[in-house]
Amino acid sequence: MKLVVLVALALTPAALAAQYRITHTFAVGGEGGWDYVVPDPANHRLFIGRQTRVMVVDENDGRLLGEVTDIHGAHGTAIAEKTGHGFATSGNDSSIVMFDLKTFKVLARAHAAEDADAIIFDPASNRVFSFNGDAHSSTVVDPASGKLVTNIPLGGKPEYGVSAGDGMVYANITDNSEVVEIDAKKLTVARRWSTAPCKQPVAMAIDRAHHRLFSGCRSGVMAVSDLTAGKVVATLPIGTGTDGAAFDPASGDAFASNADGTLTVIHQDGPDVYHVSQNVQTAPGGRNMGLDPVTHRVFVVSAKMGAAPAESTAANPRRRPSVVPGSFVVMVVEK
């Protein structure tokens, strides 16, 4: 009995040291709401959609490095490093904006489709894919010219997507609670499968080594899919109001950032076996995040919110509360 107690005491400090925690909080400020947080590991910076522009923030100290402007309804950002171009969705005017990764100057605009939201770069096909919610489609553009290639019907409302790196692209279909597989070279839908019991899958991440896909769901679970079999193999509880997910292959940890002010950490014990290892307290509204796979830091964003408007308007049909000016922050979560 004494030996067991001594071992437990010896392990406790190590166990505590291994916990994720907020190590820095950067007061970034700026007006307006926000959406996706996209790390650029090669340059140690974050791209953050902020309604009218994309903010470019230094990962190490939170400094504002610049902004991509002339965007109307900023959501996602994609990085095509070889061409030196970034791409941002401008959802209110159904367009994709191509910009210079060094100067952040807007270089071109391509018409996408209604509610252009998330956007990713697929290196295997050398194409950029946006996911257009209300249009139920994916718009494909060329990363060198920024010109439209085609639109792919998806059969439902897509949210976030990921590249598998092997010529396949995956996206969550929120209204149908499905995952759709896109052949990035043929530009067609190859397969689709249900995420049940997960409902309203939004956030997405991928484990390329084990061919596993993580769908963060508004129903309060994360669904893990086997890409080869095309089926859900595990579900784990997460916080409410999720909108961000990531997987770190070095640690075997998957993350879900949630509007209830938690960051759920799920550890991979095996390709089909997982457990919730921690719920990190972040801040209310902290539903969006990005993971830098080089530094293994997780970046969660949030801000203080004002009162919701009494009536809806064309600019704010959902009567969302306004962001208190200057209160926007980036929280750095790491071990």
C-alpha positions as CSV (number, residue, x, y, z in Angstrom):
1,M,0.0,0.0,0.0
2,K,2.8,2.4,0.9
3,L,4.5,1.7,-2.4
4,V,1.4,2.4,-4.4
5,V,0.9,5.8,-2.6
6,L,4.5,6.8,-3.3
7,V,4.2,5.9,-6.9
8,A,1.0,7.9,-7.2
9,L,2.6,10.9,-5.5
10,A,5.7,10.7,-7.8
11,L,3.5,10.7,-10.9
12,T,1.2,13.5,-9.9
13,P,3.6,16.4,-10.7
14,A,4.4,14.9,-14.1
15,A,0.7,14.5,-14.9
16,L,0.0,18.1,-13.9
17,A,2.9,19.3,-16.0
18,A,1.5,17.5,-19.1
19,Q,-1.8,19.4,-18.9
20,Y,-2.6,22.0,-21.6
21,R,-3.0,25.5,-20.3
22,I,-3.2,29.1,-21.5
23,T,0.3,30.4,-21.5
24,H,-0.3,33.8,-23.2
25,T,-3.2,36.0,-24.0
26,F,-2.6,38.6,-26.7
27,A,-4.8,41.7,-26.9
28,V,-5.2,42.0,-30.6
29,G,-8.2,44.3,-30.7
30,G,-10.0,45.5,-33.8
31,E,-13.7,45.8,-34.5
32,G,-16.1,43.3,-35.9
33,G,-16.8,39.6,-35.5
34,W,-14.5,36.8,-36.5
35,D,-14.4,33.3,-38.0
36,Y,-11.7,30.8,-39.0
37,V,-8.2,31.0,-37.5
38,V,-5.6,29.6,-40.0
39,P,-2.0,29.2,-38.9
40,D,0.9,29.8,-41.4
41,P,3.6,27.7,-39.6
42,A,6.4,28.6,-42.1
43,N,6.1,32.3,-41.2
44,H,4.8,32.0,-37.6
45,R,1.6,33.9,-38.2
46,L,-2.1,33.6,-38.1
47,F,-4.8,34.6,-40.6
48,I,-8.0,35.5,-38.9
49,G,-11.2,36.4,-40.8
50,R,-12.7,39.7,-39.3
51,Q,-15.8,40.6,-41.3
52,T,-14.3,43.3,-43.5
53,R,-10.8,42.0,-43.7
54,V,-8.4,39.2,-42.8
55,M,-6.0,40.1,-39.9
56,V,-2.5,38.8,-40.1
57,V,-1.1,38.3,-36.5
58,D,2.3,37.2,-35.3
59,E,2.1,33.9,-33.4
60,N,4.8,34.8,-31.0
61,D,3.6,38.1,-29.6
62,G,0.2,38.9,-31.1
63,R,1.4,41.9,-33.2
64,L,-0.7,42.9,-36.1
65,L,1.5,42.3,-39.2
66,G,-1.0,43.6,-41.7
67,E,-4.5,43.1,-43.2
68,V,-6.1,41.8,-46.3
69,T,-8.7,44.4,-47.0
70,D,-11.7,44.9,-49.3
71,I,-13.4,41.8,-48.1
72,H,-17.2,41.6,-47.5
73,G,-18.0,38.9,-45.0
74,A,-14.6,37.4,-44.3
75,H,-14.6,33.7,-43.3
76,G,-11.7,31.4,-44.2
77,T,-8.2,31.7,-45.6
78,A,-6.1,29.2,-47.7
79,I,-2.4,29.3,-48.2
80,A,-0.8,28.2,-51.5
81,E,2.9,28.8,-50.5
82,K,4.5,27.7,-53.8
83,T,2.6,30.4,-55.8
84,G,3.1,33.0,-53.1
85,H,-0.7,33.5,-52.9
86,G,-3.3,33.4,-50.2
87,F,-7.0,33.1,-50.7
88,A,-9.8,34.5,-48.6
89,T,-13.6,34.0,-48.9
90,S,-15.7,37.1,-49.2
91,G,-19.1,35.6,-48.4
92,N,-21.4,38.6,-48.8
93,D,-20.5,39.1,-52.4
94,S,-19.9,35.4,-53.2
95,S,-16.3,35.8,-54.2
96,I,-12.8,34.4,-53.5
97,V,-10.0,37.0,-53.1
98,M,-6.5,36.2,-54.1
99,F,-3.7,38.1,-52.3
100,D,0.0,38.3,-52.1
101,L,1.4,36.4,-49.0
102,K,4.2,39.0,-48.5
103,T,2.4,42.3,-49.0
104,F,-1.2,41.2,-48.4
105,K,-2.2,43.2,-51.4
106,V,-5.3,41.9,-53.2
107,L,-4.4,40.6,-56.7
108,A,-7.6,39.1,-58.1
109,R,-11.2,38.2,-57.4
110,A,-13.1,35.1,-58.6
111,H,-16.8,34.7,-58.5
112,A,-17.6,31.7,-56.2
113,A,-21.2,31.1,-55.1
114,E,-23.6,32.2,-52.4
115,D,-22.3,32.0,-48.8
116,A,-18.6,31.3,-49.7
117,D,-17.3,30.2,-46.3
118,A,-14.4,27.9,-45.5
119,I,-11.6,27.5,-48.0
120,I,-8.5,25.2,-48.3
121,F,-5.6,24.5,-50.6
122,D,-5.1,20.9,-51.8
123,P,-1.5,20.3,-52.7
124,A,-2.1,17.0,-54.5
125,S,-4.3,18.6,-57.2
126,N,-2.8,22.0,-56.9
127,R,-6.2,23.6,-56.5
128,V,-8.1,25.8,-54.1
129,F,-11.5,24.7,-52.8
130,S,-14.1,27.0,-51.2
131,F,-17.2,25.5,-49.5
132,N,-20.3,27.5,-50.2
133,G,-23.0,26.9,-47.6
134,D,-26.2,28.3,-49.1
135,A,-25.2,27.3,-52.6
136,H,-24.5,23.7,-51.5
137,S,-21.3,23.6,-53.6
138,S,-17.6,23.9,-53.7
139,T,-15.8,26.4,-55.9
140,V,-12.5,25.5,-57.4
141,V,-9.9,28.1,-58.4
142,D,-6.4,27.9,-59.8
143,P,-3.8,29.0,-57.2
144,A,-1.5,30.7,-59.7
145,S,-4.0,32.9,-61.6
146,G,-6.9,33.0,-59.1
147,K,-9.3,32.1,-61.9
148,L,-12.4,30.0,-61.6
149,V,-12.0,26.3,-62.6
150,T,-15.5,25.0,-61.8
151,N,-18.2,24.6,-59.2
152,I,-18.9,21.1,-57.7
153,P,-22.5,20.4,-56.4
154,L,-22.3,18.8,-53.0
155,G,-25.9,17.9,-52.3
156,G,-26.1,19.8,-49.0
157,K,-24.7,22.7,-47.0
158,P,-21.0,22.3,-46.6
159,E,-19.1,23.8,-43.6
160,Y,-15.3,23.1,-43.1
161,G,-13.1,20.8,-45.2
162,V,-9.7,19.3,-45.2
163,S,-7.2,17.9,-47.8
164,A,-6.1,14.3,-47.3
165,G,-3.0,15.0,-49.3
166,D,-3.7,12.0,-51.7
167,G,-6.0,13.7,-54.1
168,M,-9.1,13.5,-52.0
169,V,-10.8,16.4,-50.2
170,Y,-13.4,16.0,-47.4
171,A,-16.1,18.3,-46.2
172,N,-18.8,18.3,-43.6
173,I,-22.4,18.6,-44.9
174,T,-24.1,20.3,-42.0
175,D,-27.8,20.0,-42.9
176,N,-27.6,16.4,-43.9
177,S,-25.2,15.3,-41.2
178,E,-22.8,13.7,-43.7
179,V,-19.2,13.7,-44.8
180,V,-18.6,14.1,-48.5
181,E,-15.5,12.9,-50.3
182,I,-14.4,15.0,-53.4
183,D,-12.0,13.6,-56.0
184,A,-9.8,16.7,-56.3
185,K,-8.5,15.8,-59.7
186,K,-11.7,14.6,-61.4
187,L,-13.7,17.4,-59.6
188,T,-16.5,15.1,-58.7
189,V,-18.1,13.7,-55.5
190,A,-16.7,10.2,-55.0
191,R,-18.5,9.1,-51.8
192,R,-20.6,10.3,-48.9
193,W,-21.5,8.8,-45.5
194,S,-23.5,9.6,-42.4
195,T,-22.0,11.1,-39.3
196,A,-24.7,9.7,-37.0
197,P,-25.1,9.9,-34.1
198,C,-23.3,13.3,-34.7
199,K,-25.7,16.0,-35.9
200,Q,-24.7,19.2,-37.7
201,P,-21.0,18.5,-38.3
202,V,-19.1,21.8,-38.7
203,A,-15.5,21.7,-37.7
204,M,-13.1,19.2,-39.3
205,A,-9.6,17.8,-38.9
206,I,-7.6,14.9,-40.2
207,D,-5.1,12.2,-39.2
208,R,-3.5,11.4,-42.5
209,A,-1.3,8.6,-41.1
210,H,-4.2,6.5,-39.8
211,H,-6.8,7.7,-42.4
212,R,-9.1,9.1,-39.7
213,L,-11.3,12.2,-40.0
214,F,-12.6,14.3,-37.0
215,S,-15.9,16.1,-37.3
216,G,-16.8,18.5,-34.6
217,C,-20.6,18.5,-34.3
218,R,-23.1,21.1,-32.9
219,S,-24.9,18.2,-31.2
220,G,-22.0,18.1,-28.6
221,V,-19.9,15.3,-29.9
222,M,-16.8,14.7,-32.1
223,A,-17.3,11.9,-34.7
224,V,-14.3,10.0,-35.8
225,S,-14.5,8.5,-39.3
226,D,-12.5,5.7,-41.0
227,L,-11.8,7.2,-44.4
228,T,-11.1,3.8,-46.0
229,A,-14.4,2.3,-44.8
230,G,-16.4,5.5,-45.1
231,K,-18.0,5.2,-41.6
232,V,-18.0,6.6,-38.1
233,V,-15.9,4.4,-35.7
234,A,-16.1,6.5,-32.5
235,T,-17.8,9.5,-30.9
236,L,-16.6,11.6,-28.0
237,P,-18.4,14.3,-26.0
238,I,-17.2,17.9,-26.5
239,G,-18.4,21.3,-25.4
240,T,-21.3,23.2,-26.9
241,G,-21.2,25.5,-29.9
242,T,-18.1,24.1,-31.5
243,D,-16.7,25.7,-34.7
244,G,-13.0,24.7,-34.7
245,A,-11.1,21.4,-34.7
246,A,-7.5,20.1,-35.2
247,F,-5.4,17.0,-34.8
248,D,-1.7,17.0,-33.8
249,P,0.0,13.8,-35.0
250,A,3.0,14.4,-32.7
251,S,0.9,14.1,-29.6
252,G,-2.0,12.1,-30.9
253,D,-4.4,14.8,-29.5
254,A,-7.5,16.1,-31.3
255,F,-9.0,19.4,-30.3
256,A,-12.5,21.0,-30.4
257,S,-12.9,24.7,-29.6
258,N,-16.3,25.5,-28.2
259,A,-18.4,28.6,-27.7
260,D,-19.1,27.6,-24.1
261,G,-15.5,28.6,-23.3
262,T,-13.9,25.2,-23.4
263,L,-11.2,23.5,-25.5
264,T,-11.9,19.8,-25.5
265,V,-8.8,17.6,-25.8
266,I,-9.3,14.1,-27.1
267,H,-6.4,11.6,-27.0
268,Q,-5.9,8.9,-29.6
269,D,-5.2,5.6,-27.9
270,G,-5.5,3.8,-31.2
271,P,-7.0,4.5,-34.6
272,D,-10.5,3.6,-33.3
273,V,-10.0,4.2,-29.5
274,Y,-10.1,7.6,-28.0
275,H,-10.8,9.3,-24.6
276,V,-11.4,12.9,-23.5
277,S,-8.2,13.8,-21.6
278,Q,-9.0,17.4,-20.7
279,N,-11.3,20.4,-21.0
280,V,-9.3,23.6,-21.0
281,Q,-11.1,26.7,-19.8
282,T,-10.7,29.4,-22.4
283,A,-13.3,32.2,-22.7
284,P,-17.0,32.4,-23.6
285,G,-17.3,32.7,-27.4
286,G,-14.0,30.8,-28.0
287,R,-15.4,28.6,-30.7
288,N,-12.6,29.1,-33.3
289,M,-9.1,27.9,-33.2
290,G,-6.0,27.0,-35.2
291,L,-3.1,24.5,-34.5
292,D,0.5,25.1,-35.5
293,P,1.8,21.6,-36.1
294,V,5.4,22.8,-35.8
295,T,5.2,24.4,-32.3
296,H,2.2,22.4,-31.2
297,R,0.5,25.5,-30.0
298,V,-3.3,25.9,-30.2
299,F,-4.6,29.4,-30.8
300,V,-8.1,30.2,-29.6
301,V,-9.8,33.5,-30.2
302,S,-12.6,35.3,-28.4
303,A,-13.9,38.8,-27.4
304,K,-16.4,40.4,-25.1
305,M,-19.9,40.8,-26.6
306,G,-22.4,43.6,-26.3
307,A,-26.1,43.3,-26.2
308,A,-28.0,41.7,-29.1
309,P,-29.9,44.2,-31.3
310,A,-33.7,44.3,-30.7
311,E,-34.5,44.0,-34.4
312,S,-32.8,42.2,-37.3
313,T,-31.3,44.1,-40.2
314,A,-30.1,43.3,-43.6
315,A,-26.5,43.6,-42.3
316,N,-27.3,41.5,-39.2
317,P,-30.3,39.2,-40.0
318,R,-29.5,36.8,-37.1
319,R,-29.5,39.6,-34.5
320,R,-26.0,38.7,-33.3
321,P,-24.5,40.8,-30.5
322,S,-21.8,43.2,-31.4
323,V,-18.2,42.8,-30.4
324,V,-17.0,45.2,-27.7
325,P,-14.3,47.3,-29.6
326,G,-10.8,46.5,-28.6
327,S,-11.7,43.3,-26.7
328,F,-10.7,40.7,-29.3
329,V,-7.9,38.4,-27.9
330,V,-5.8,35.4,-29.1
331,M,-5.2,32.8,-26.4
332,V,-2.2,30.5,-26.7
333,V,-2.8,27.0,-25.4
334,E,0.1,24.6,-24.9
335,K,1.7,22.1,-22.5
